[in-house]
Amino acid sequence: MIDRLLIVDTMALFHRSRNALCRTMGEISTSSGAPTTGTYGFLNSLFSIIEQYNFDCVIPVYDRGGNWRKKEDSEYKADRERSSDAHYADLGLLVEEVLPTLGFAPCGVEGFEADDIIATIARKSHAYREIFILTCDQDLLQLVNNRVKVILFNSAKKVKLVDIDGVVDIFGVFPSEVKYFKALAGDSSDNVAGIKGIGPKTAVKIIQECTPSLEDEVGDFTGADRIAFHPRVRHDAATFLANLRLVTLEHDVPNLVWFASTPPPLTAVSAVFTALEFNSYLKPARFNKIKSALRIIA
């Protein structure tokens, strides 16, 4: 088996890094006017994580649009402001030009969110002993298991590696139950309203009460069935089940193909940093660290 795979939630990391730099430094652009704030911030964040671990492969994942959840529920993420033209130009530069030049193959499928693609890759990457998911989004904690961990990124100085026990500390339930928690208590980040009168503590209690013991005969009942019939939920079972569909990640995205990262040519890396005017990356000490992170032998 190969040792370590890193799957990157590109959209979340790009948004967080770009917004942080915009607050502290304002917009960054090249002398020709190309916006690079998010690209610079994203690469800073990504390199800082790669330098801490020894990954055998890195796969960036992104949204290609056409989110089926928005088509099914018009309220899903409806409270988010539209990003600026500079934001989209910056993101396009990163995904279409910069990451491929650095040896990464960004992966996205129209109609599905990046989270669904991450879930599918994590489930089907049997060749790796350990899988790490780099994100700023707690939704992906439902994927944690004995082989999959989540690197929750807030800033370069605030990074948390979350395993199964870590998920329990955050939500009070196991990773496989996070979707039930969100379907009951809601998820404000995605504009998913929970069930009236059920907050986080009550959601945990309901889930625990619906967890069968070893002596229970559950028959054909799933965890969702047992929760839907709970006295606190059954009158709003339709809302619970609709929410559950929205917050549950797809694990088998169709027509999904992904490729391993490869060490890029040294000249291409130098050229892209020069074109972007990321001069700090070209300084010998920093450039040597980046070469090591990208596994460039030269």
N, C-alpha and C positions, 0 to 999 in steps of 0.2 A: 504493500500500500504506500501511496505518496503521503507525506506528512500533513502539510497545512495549506488550506485554501482560504483566501479572504474574498468575501463577496461584499462589494461596496454599494451602499444605498446612495448613489450619486446625487440624486435630487435633494435629499435631506442634507447631505454634507455640503453641497453647493450652496443651498439657501442659507444654512447656518453660517458658513464661512463668509459668504458675500455680505450678508447683513451685518456681521460683526465688523468687517473692514469698512463698510460704508459708514457705520457709526463712528469709528475711530479715526478714519483717514479720508473719508469721502470717496467718490468714484475714482478709479484708476483706469487709465487708458494709455494706449501707445501714442507716439507722436503723430501717427496718422489718424488717430481718433477712435480706434477699435477698443471697446470696453473690455477690460481684463480683470476687474475686481474679483469676481467669483472664481475665475480660473486660477488666479494667483492664490486666493485664500484656500480653495479646494486642494491645490497641489501642496501647499504648506501643511494642511491637515493630513492629507494622505501620506506624504513622505514621513511626517512625524510618527505615524502609526506603523508604517512599514519598517522604519528604522528600529522600532522596539521589538518586533517579532521577526521570525525567519519564515516567511511565507514562500511556498513553492509555486503558487499561482494566485493572481489577483484578477477578479472579474468585476468591472464596474457595471452596474445595472441602472437603467433610467426609464422614465415614462415616455412612450411614443405618442400618447394621446388616445382619445376615443374610449375613455374610462367607462366600462360597463356599469359600474356602480352609480355614476352620475346619471346615466340613462334610465336606470331602474328607480332611483330616488333623487328627485330634483334638489332636495335639501342637502344631499351629501356634499360636504366641503363647499357649500354654497356661500358661506360667510367669508371666504378668503378673497382678498383683493387681487385684482389682475396685476400681474407683474409688468414692469416697464419694458419698453422696447430694448433698452440697454441690457436688461436682465436676460431677455431671450437671446440677444445677439451674443452675449457673454457665454451663456450655456451652450449655444450651438457651436461656438468656437471650441469649447472644452471637449464636447462629446464627439464632434465630427472631425476635428483636426488634431487637437493637442494629445488627447489620450491615445488615439491610434499611433501617433508618431512616437509616443513613449512606450509602445509595445503592448498596450492594453486593447482589448476588443470589447467596447461597450455593447451591452445587450439590452434589447427592448422589443416588445411585441405590442402592436397597436391593439387597443381594446382592453389591455390589462395594466394594472398598476405595477410599479417597480417591486412592491412588496410581494405580489403574486409570483413574479419571476424569481425573486430571491428565494421564496419558499420552494419553488419547483427545483431550482438548481441545488439547494441545500438537501432536498429529499433524494435527488437522483445522482448526486456526486459520490458514488460509493467508493471511489478509488482513494478518497482522502481519509486519513486517520482522524484529523480534526478540522472543523469548519468554523470560521469566525465571520460574523456579520458586522460590518462597520456601519453604524447608523446613529441618528439623533432621535429616532422615533421608537417609542416603547411598544408600538404595535407589533414589532418583530420579535418581541420577547416570547410570543406564543410558539416560536420555532425552536426554542432552547431545549436541548435534550442532553444525553450523555456524551454526544459527539459534537453538538453545535452550541457555541457560545456567542453572545452578543457583546460587541464593544460599543458601549454607549458613549458617544462623543458630545461633549458640551463645548469644550475648548481644548487647546493643546495641553492645558494644565488641569483640565477636569475630564478625565477619561476613566470609565468604570467598566471592568470586565464582569459580565453577568452570567452566572451559571444557574442551575436549577434552584439552588438555595437562594440565590440573589433575586430570582423572579418571585419566590415566595415572600422574601423580605419586602419587595416593592408592592405587590398586589395582594398578598395574603392567600394566594391560590397557586396551584402548579401551572407550568407553562401551557399544558393542554386545556386548562380551564380559563385562561385569560380571555378567550373569545366570549365565554359565558359572562364573565365579569363585565366586559365592555357592553355586551348586549343588555345587561340588566341595569348597570349604573350609567351607561352612556359614555360617549367619548367626545368631549368638547373640541378637541383638535380637528376632528373630522365632521363636526356638526351633527353627530348622531345623538339624538335625545334618548335618554334612558327611560325607564318605566317610572312614572310618577310615584314619589314616596320611597324609592329605593336608591340609597346612596352606596358608597363603597363598602361600608361596614355591613350593611344589610345584604348586599350582593354576596359578600364572602360567606355570610351566615347561611344564605339560601343554598349556595353551591355546596357548602359542607353538609347541609342537611339532606341534599340530594345525591350525595356520594354513597354508593352502596357499600355495605360491609361485605366481608368474605362470605358471610352466612346468607346474605340476601339473594333471592332469586330475581334477577332483573329481566329475564326473558328477552324479548325483542326491543325493550325500551333502551333508547340511547340516553346520554346525559342531557341532551336538549329536551327530550320527552319528559324526563323526570322533573326538570326545572319548569317546563311549561305547565305541568300539572300541580306545581307547588301552590298552596293557598294564597301566597302573596303575589303570584304571577298569573294564575290561570285566567283571571278576568282581562289581562292584557297580554295573553299568550301570543296573539297575532303580532303585536308590537315587538315582543321579545324575539320571535322567530324571524321577523323582517330585519331587525337589528343584527341578529346573529348572521344572517346571510351577508350583510354588508361588512361586518368586522372579521369574518372568517377568511383567511387567506387561501387562495387557490394553490393546490399542490401539484397540478398537472396541466400547466398552461400549454395549449396546443401549438404546434409549429414553432416550438422554441429550440433554437440552436445556439450554443455558446462555445467559445473558443478560449483556450488557455492563453495566458499572457506569455510573451516571449521577450528576451533581452533585445532592446532596439539597437540600431547602429549608433555608435558614439557621435558621429558627425551629424546625424539627424537630431539627436537630443540637443547638441550644442546649437544647431541652426534654429530650432524652434524657440529655445530660450532667448537667443539673439533677436529673433523676429518679434517676440513678445516684449522685448526689452526688460526681461527679468534678470537684470545684471547681477543681483545678489546671488542667483543660482550659479553664475559662471565663475564666481570666486573659487579658487582651488580647493579650499577646505570644504566648502558647501558642495561643490560639484563632485568631489570624491565620495561624499556621503550619498549623494543622489545616484551616482554610478553603482555604488554598492547596493542600494535599495532596488534598483532596476536590474541588478545582476549583470551589469555590463562588464565584460572582461576586455581590458584594453591597456 
